[in-house]
Amino acid sequence: MDNRQMKKDPPVTPPYHIYYPVKIAKSKIAGKGAYALQRIPARKKIGDLGGVIVTMKEALKLIKDKKVINLVELDDDLALNASAQPNDIRFINHSCDPNTYMRVLKNRVEFYALKNIKKGEELSCDYGETHHEGTLPCRCGSKNCRGFI
């Protein structure tokens, strides 16, 4: 077997779906935001973050010197680059008092409603640990804001 046959196949990117479509508009938090086009019941899956699966080595090159990062680590070896082949879910901004939560799986990032979300409400998610390592000021405006992302 030669080296070409021994190389690992690139990760396959699965299809991503949005079950509750959103409207993209100016955000009260940062830049553009995703707004519910209809009521979203608590615990319902809103959709999958679109993007392309890349290796962590590629991901680390992508995030170098960037302030806005559309990237989610899937595991120690892979990440979802939501800047490539994106969908509207990428406009869900961070908030310290969110109305959605993110579920990270081996090959996808899913968003679910934490509580009932009203039509026209901006969707937000607590990003948790990020590559900003607490250096990016948070602008969510919630009374429980940590002050950084």
N, C-alpha and C positions, 0 to 999 in steps of 0.2 A: 504494500500500500504506500503510495507516495504522500508527500506533505499536503497536497491539495485535498486529498480525500480525508485526511485526518482532521482538517480544520472544522471547528464547530460551525454549524449553520447559524446564520443571524437569527435573532429572536423574531418570531412571527407576531405581528400586531393584529389582535382580534378586532372584529367590528364593534363599534361603540354606539350606544343608543341614548337618546334623550326621551324620557317618558312624559315629562312635564316641560314643554317648551318654555323658553324664557325670552324676554325682550332685553336687548343691550342698550343701555342709556347711561348718561353721566351719573356717576356714583357719588353718594354723600360721603363715602369712605375714601376711595382712591380711584382716580382715572375713570374707567368705565365699569359698570356693574351689571349683574344679571338680575332681572326683575321677573317675578312670577306673572305669567299671563293668565293664570287661573288659580283658584284655591288649591293648595297642596296639603292633603291630610298628613298628620303626624305619622312617622315611621314608614312613609311610602318612599320608594326609590325614585329619585328625581332623574337620574341618568348617570352615564359613564363619562368621565373626562376623556376627551379625544386626544389623540397624539400618536407618537411612534415610540415603540420600545427600543431603547438603546442600552448599551453596556454602561456600567458605572464609570468606566474609563472615559468613554465618550461624553457622559454626563458631566464629569468633572471639568472637561475642556470647555463645555458649553457654558457653565456657570461662572467661569473665571471672569472677574471684573464686571459682572452684570448686577444691576440693582433690581431689575424685575426678572424673576426666575419662574418660568412655567415648567417646572420639573418636579416629579414626585418619585422618590425612591420606592421601588417595589420589593427589593430584597438586597442582599449584599452585592449581587452581581448585575442587577438590571434596574432601569428607571424608565418612567414614562415622560417623554419630552412632549409637553403639551403645546409647544411653539410650532411643531411640525404637524401638519394635518389636524389642526385644532377643531374644536367645536365650541359652542357658546357657553358650555359649563366652565370653561377656563376663566370667565369673568366673575366667578363667585369670589368675592373679596374676603380677606381675613377680618374677623371680629372676635374680641374677647368675650362677647355675649352673642354667640351665633344662633342661627335658626336651622342650620343643617350640620351634618357631620359627614366625615369622609371615612370610607372603608377601603383599605389598601389590600389588594389580593396579589397573587403571583403575576397576573398579566393585565390587571385593570385597577382603576380607581373609581369607586362608586360614591355617589352623594345621595344622602337620605334626609328627609325632613325630620328635625328633632322635635318639632311641635307643629301645630297647624300654621300654615303660612297663607296669608291673605293675598288675593289678587293685587298686583302692583307693589308688593313688598320686595325689598332688595334681599337677595339670598346672600348669606354669609356663613363662613366656616372658621372654626379655630384651627389654624394651620398646625399648631403644635410646634415641635422643633423644626427649624428651617436651616438652610445653609447661610442665612444672614447671621446666625449665632447671636441673636439679641442685639444686633447693631442697627437694625432698621426701625425707625420710629413708627409706632402704631398710630393710626389715625381713625380708629373705629368709633371713638366718641362715647363708648359705653361707660356707665358709672363704675364698672369693675375693670376698666382698661389697665393692662399691665404696663403700657407705655412703650412697648417694643415688640418686635416680631423676631 
